[in-house]
């Protein structure tokens, strides 16, 4: 934006900031929160078990989103590397004094909630890379030395999260960071190299089976077999996905009815209030309920991308696009996982699954999007 263009633009101030928020996103996010409370009430058997705490979390994070939206986007740009550093420090802290859960050390007990720092890294990496490419001249974006630093920024949290272990979160951090790099204009050859290397590694893993240079352990190949054919071990490693598919199929078009799902209500479905809550929804509300939720998710993506296109500065555009991609990965991976299209990697359904850390990060992300949307320059009237 030139100086002349800037002189005939303005940004909202005071109460007018609220009026300039992207209200479509606000309403859609609220609609998802309502869906979450309804489904948690259904699987919990009462409102107080899961739905009430989830509603309180949403209320607090909803207010946080508004507060963040009122703060100028330049402040968040200046805080980007600090946010990344804090997230990285907390992940390291988890390895030293984190609490255990489900066989992994991923949480820090704050008393009033258990914080999962790896969730914060999803937002921190997007903020840091958006600020990095906002400072970097366009002619340097694809030079190897300037590509190495963002790769290091991505590799640090990914490596630490993999040690917890948390494959799903590590994949999301890597893909979110890669998206920002791609949108910033990094040459496609780098991504082609990564893709080719990944494909070659997968082929080598399969080719090495039952050879002297076998790359994985036998039990790891067994896990791959179970993913490709869950029926080969329906009562063992394939139990979760088998029950999930049964629940998805039994829902039909309109579902069995709220609180009437046999797989979820009789506890055949594992993690019915967290990772597999979409399966519960599909069983009780059917195809209609599942596709309705998907439409809400897609609409949020559309409004986010429109806001990214309308942004007047590179940081805001990359930030919004990166957060939108992170949001997309959340629901795309979760839905693919419960349908058996991907391995079960423990990714929650955004704003629907029970849990505080993912909701905190997503609502903070929407707060940043709103800040960029509210404070973008507009033509003076």
N, C-alpha and C positions, 0 to 999 in steps of 0.2 A: 504494500500500500504506500503510495507516494504521500509527501507532506501535504500537497494540495488536496488529495483525496481525504486525508485525515482531518483537514480543517472543516470539511463539510460533513463530518460524521460526529456521532456522539455515542456515549454509552449510558445505560440507565443508571440512576442513582436513587438512594432512599427507598421508599415504598414501591416505586415503579419497577424495582428489580423483581419483585414477586410477580408482577403482571407480565414480565417478559420471560418468565420461566417456560420451559417446554412442558406445558400442562398435559399434553397427550401422554408423555412418558410417565408423569406423575400418576395419572389415572390408571394406566396400564399396569404399572408396578403395584398399585393398590389392589387392582383386580387379582393379581397373582397372589398377593398376601391373603386375600379372602379365600382363594382356592386352597392355599396351604392350611389355613385354620380349619376349613371344612374337612379336608382329608385327614388331618391330624386328630380331629375330633372323632372321625369315623374309626380310625385304626386304634385309637387310644381307649375308646369306650366311654370317655367322658371328656368334658371341655378342659378340666383342670390338669390332666396328665401331661399333654403335649401342646394342645392348641393355645391354652392361656399363656404359658411362657413364651411361645412363639409370637403371639400377638403383642406381648409387651416388648419383646426384642424389636419387632417391626416398628412399634411406636417410637422407641428411642432412636433407632437408625433412620427412621423417616424424618424426625426432627433434625438429626445430624445432617441429612441430605440437604435440607433447607438452609441450615447454617452455612454449610460448605458452598452452596450456590450463591450466597450473598457476598462471599469473599472474592475479590478480583482474581482473575485467572493468572495474572502475572505473579501473584503470591505463590500459587501452587507450582508455577514453573520454577521459581526460585527454591522451592522446597523439595523438588523432585529427587535430587541426588541424596538429600538427607533422608527422605522417605525410603529410598532403596537401601541406604546404609543401615537404617534402623531395622528394616525387615531382615536383612542379612545377619545383623547382630543377634536378633531374636532367634533366628534359626540355629545359629551356633549355640546360643544359650540353651535351646531345647536339648541338644546333644549332651549338655553338661548336667542339667537339672530338670529336664522335662518329665512329665508324667506319662506313664504307659497306658495304652488302650488298644485292645484288639491286636496285640502282638507287635505294636509299633510305638516308638517314642516320638510323638508329634505335638504334644500340647504343653502349654505352660498354665498352671493352675493359678488364676488371679483371685480366687475366692468366690467372686460373684459370677465368674464364667471361666471356662477353659478355652484359652486362646490358642489357635493353631497358626503360628507365624508363617508357615509355608503359604497360607492363603494370602497373607499380606504381600508376599513376594510377587504374586500375580499382578497386583496393582503397582507395586514398586518398580518392577522391570519395565512396565509400559511408560510410567512417568519418567524414569531415568532415560530411556531410549528416545522418547519424544523430545526431552530437553537437549539431549546430545545432538540429535539431528537438526534441531532448531538452531543450534550454535554452529554446526558444521557447514562450511560452504558447499554448494551443490557439486562443484567439480571434484571434491575430495571424497564424496560419499562411497564410491566404489573402489577406491584405492586400497590395496591390501592392508596397509598399516592402520587405516582408519576403519576397516572392517574388523580388525582383530580385537579392538577394545570392546565394541558391543557384544562380540562373541564371548569375550571373557566375562562381561557383565551377566550374560545369560548362563554361562557354564557354572559360575560360582553357586548360585542358589539351586540349580538343577542337580549338581553333584551332591550338595549337602542334603537335599530333600530325598534323593535316591537312597542315601544311607539310613534314612529313618526306619523302614523304607516306605516310600509313598510314590509309586510309579505314576499314578494318575495325575497328581499335582505337578510332578516333574515334567510330564508331557505337556500339560497346559501352560506352564511357565515358558517352556521352550517354544511352543507354537505361538504364544502371544508375543514373545520377543521377536521371533522370526517374522511375524506379520508386520510389526512396526518397521523392521529393517526393509522388508519388501516395499511397503508403502512409501518409505523415505527415498526410494529410488536405487537401492543397492542392485547391482547388475544381476540379471537372471542366471548367469553362469554359476554364481556361488550357490544358488539354490539347486540348480541342476546337479552340481557336484555332490551336495549333501544328499539329494534324492538318490543319485546313482550309488553313492557309498552305502546308504541305508539298504537299498535293494540288494546290492551285492552281499552285504552282511547277512541278510535274511536268507538268501539263497545258499550261502556258505554254511549257515547253521543247519539247514535241512540236508544239504549234501554230505555233511560231516557225520551224520547219524550212523551209528554202528560201524564206524571206521576207527583207525588208530589215532586219528586227529580230531575226534569228536569234540565239538566246541561247548556243548552243554551237558549237564548231568542227566542221567536217565529219568529222574523224577521231573526235571524241567521239560523234557520232551513229552512226558506223560501229561503235563499241564496243557501243552499245546494240542495234544490229541484230544483232550477233554473239551477244549474250546471249540475245535473243529467238529467234534461229535460228542455233545454232552450225554447222549444216550449210552455211550460206552461205559460210563460210570455214574448212573443216575442217582445212586444213593451216597456217592462220595463227592469227588471234586465237581461233578456235573449237577449236583443237587440244586444249587441256587438257581442256575439258569433254566433248568428243567421246570422247576416250580414257577418261575417267572413267565415262561412261555405258556404254561397251562393257564395261569391267571389272565394273561393277555388274550388268549384265545377264547376263554370262557365269558369274557365281557361282552362279546358280540357288538352290535350296533349301538344299543342304548344302555348296556350294562345291567348288572344284577340289582342295582339300587344301592343307595348309600347305606353303609353298615351291613350290607348283605353279601359281601364278597366272601366266598368260602375259603379261598387260599389265604387271604389276609386275616380274616376274622378267626380262623382256626389255627393260625400261626404256622401254616405250611410255608408261607412266603418269608424269606429271611430279610432282616433289616427293612421291614415294611414301612417304617416311618422316616428312613433316611435315604439310602441309595436306591431302594426299590419302591419308592412311594409312587412313581409314575405307573408302575405295574398295578398297584392298588387302585389308583385312579381309573386306569383303563378297565379293570375288572368291574368296578362298581358303577362307573359312569359311561363305560363303553367307548366305542370309536368316536362318538360325538363329543364326549368329554375330553378325550385325548387330543383330538384335532383342534378343539376350541382352545386348549391351553397352548398348543403349538402355534396357532394363529396369533395369540397374544404375544408370544415370544418373538415371532417374526415381525409383528408391527413395531415392537420396541426397537428391533434392529433397524428397521426402515427409518424410523424417526431419528435414531442416533446417526445413521449414515447421512441423512439429509442435513442434520446439524453439522456434521463434519465437513460436508461440501460447502456449507454456508460460512464456515469459519474463515476469518480473515488472516489468520497467522498460522504458520506451520506447526507450532507446538500444539495449539488447540485441535487442529485437524488430525494430527497423528495421535494425540491423546484420546480423542473421542473414538477414532477408528480402532485403536488398540483395545480400549475398554469394551467396545462393541464386539470385537473378535473374541475377547475373553469370555464375555457373556454367551456368545454363540457356542463356543467350545464347551462351556458348562452343560448346556442342555443337549447339544448334539451328541457329546460323548456319553452322557447319562442315558439318553434314550436308546442309543445304539447298543450300549452295554446291557440294558435290561431286555432288549430284543434278541440278544445273542449275536449281534453283528460285530461286536468288539469284546475283548476279554473284560472281565469284571475288574475294574481298577480303582473303585472307590471314589467316584466323582459325584457329588450331590446334585440334585435337580435344583436349579437356581431359584431361590426365594420360596421354594415349596418344601424341600427336605428339612427335617428338624436339624437345627444347629445354629450356633451364633456366629462363628468365625466367617463362614461363607456369606452369610447375610450382611455382616458388618462390612466386608470387602466390597460386595456388590453395591450396597447402598452408598458407600463412600465413592465408588466409581461413578454412580449416577449423580452424586453431588458434584464431582469434578466436571462431568458432562454438562450439568446445569450451569455451573460457573462459567464454562466456556461459552455456552449458549447465551447466557444473560449478559455477559460483558463483551460480546463481540461488537465492534463499531457498527453503528447504523446511520443511515442518511438523516441529516437534520431536517426537521419539518418546518 
